[in-house]
């Protein structure tokens, strides 16, 4: 995918859902507070994360691992399925953390060779995703606490969603202006 298009999509996917929080903060609050313990979303995110990780491993051309790739695939599928069976508590948060880590890798890989200083901002955002992804994977209850704090009042929801919307639109604008 072209870096400009990826930046636009990334910004829109990140920013546009925030409009719902700005327009309907009470419903947004209910949905956000259900997220950490949602099994259906957790299963979906873990499946996405597992297969995305396996795809990334399949692209690696390290000769030492070529003979055992099939076993690694089986191991990673077992870990993904095992997480869904044995680690159901905060599964959505853990799956979100895994997807964040993989998305950060994709962002860094995509913008590594782009000849614009704006790539540094996107790479910095990716490294923040890595820290957040690891933190939420290790301590998923922290996400629940953060969601409870950020959705405590309607004005806080609107403020945070507005900041995220502006940032998402900024990332999309960078894609249109700097990466074309």
Secondary structure in CASP SS format (residue, H / E / C, confidence):
PFRMAT SS
TARGET T0000
AUTHOR 0000-0000-0000
METHOD secondary structure of the structure
MODEL  1
X C 1.00
X C 1.00
X H 1.00
X H 1.00
X H 1.00
X H 1.00
X H 1.00
X H 1.00
X H 1.00
X H 1.00
X H 1.00
X H 1.00
X H 1.00
X H 1.00
X H 1.00
X C 1.00
X C 1.00
X H 1.00
X H 1.00
X H 1.00
X H 1.00
X H 1.00
X H 1.00
X C 1.00
X H 1.00
X H 1.00
X H 1.00
X H 1.00
X H 1.00
X H 1.00
X H 1.00
X H 1.00
X H 1.00
X H 1.00
X H 1.00
X C 1.00
X C 1.00
X C 1.00
X H 1.00
X H 1.00
X H 1.00
X H 1.00
X H 1.00
X H 1.00
X H 1.00
X H 1.00
X H 1.00
X H 1.00
X H 1.00
X H 1.00
X H 1.00
X H 1.00
X H 1.00
X H 1.00
X H 1.00
X H 1.00
X H 1.00
X H 1.00
X H 1.00
X C 1.00
X C 1.00
X C 1.00
X H 1.00
X H 1.00
X H 1.00
X H 1.00
X C 1.00
X C 1.00
X H 1.00
X H 1.00
X H 1.00
X H 1.00
X H 1.00
X H 1.00
X H 1.00
X H 1.00
X H 1.00
X H 1.00
X H 1.00
X H 1.00
X H 1.00
X H 1.00
X H 1.00
X H 1.00
X H 1.00
X H 1.00
X C 1.00
X C 1.00
X C 1.00
X C 1.00
X H 1.00
X H 1.00
X H 1.00
X H 1.00
X H 1.00
X H 1.00
X H 1.00
X H 1.00
X H 1.00
X H 1.00
X H 1.00
X H 1.00
X H 1.00
X H 1.00
X H 1.00
X H 1.00
X H 1.00
X H 1.00
X H 1.00
X H 1.00
X H 1.00
X C 1.00
X C 1.00
X C 1.00
X C 1.00
X C 1.00
X C 1.00
X H 1.00
X H 1.00
X H 1.00
X H 1.00
X H 1.00
X H 1.00
X H 1.00
X H 1.00
X H 1.00
X H 1.00
X H 1.00
X H 1.00
X H 1.00
X H 1.00
X H 1.00
X H 1.00
X H 1.00
X H 1.00
X H 1.00
X H 1.00
X H 1.00
X C 1.00
X H 1.00
X H 1.00
X H 1.00
X H 1.00
X H 1.00
X H 1.00
X H 1.00
X H 1.00
X H 1.00
X H 1.00
X H 1.00
X C 1.00
X C 1.00
X C 1.00
X H 1.00
X H 1.00
X H 1.00
X H 1.00
X H 1.00
X H 1.00
X H 1.00
X H 1.00
X H 1.00
X H 1.00
X H 1.00
X H 1.00
X H 1.00
X H 1.00
X H 1.00
X H 1.00
X H 1.00
X H 1.00
X H 1.00
X H 1.00
X H 1.00
X H 1.00
X H 1.00
X H 1.00
X C 1.00
X C 1.00
X C 1.00
END
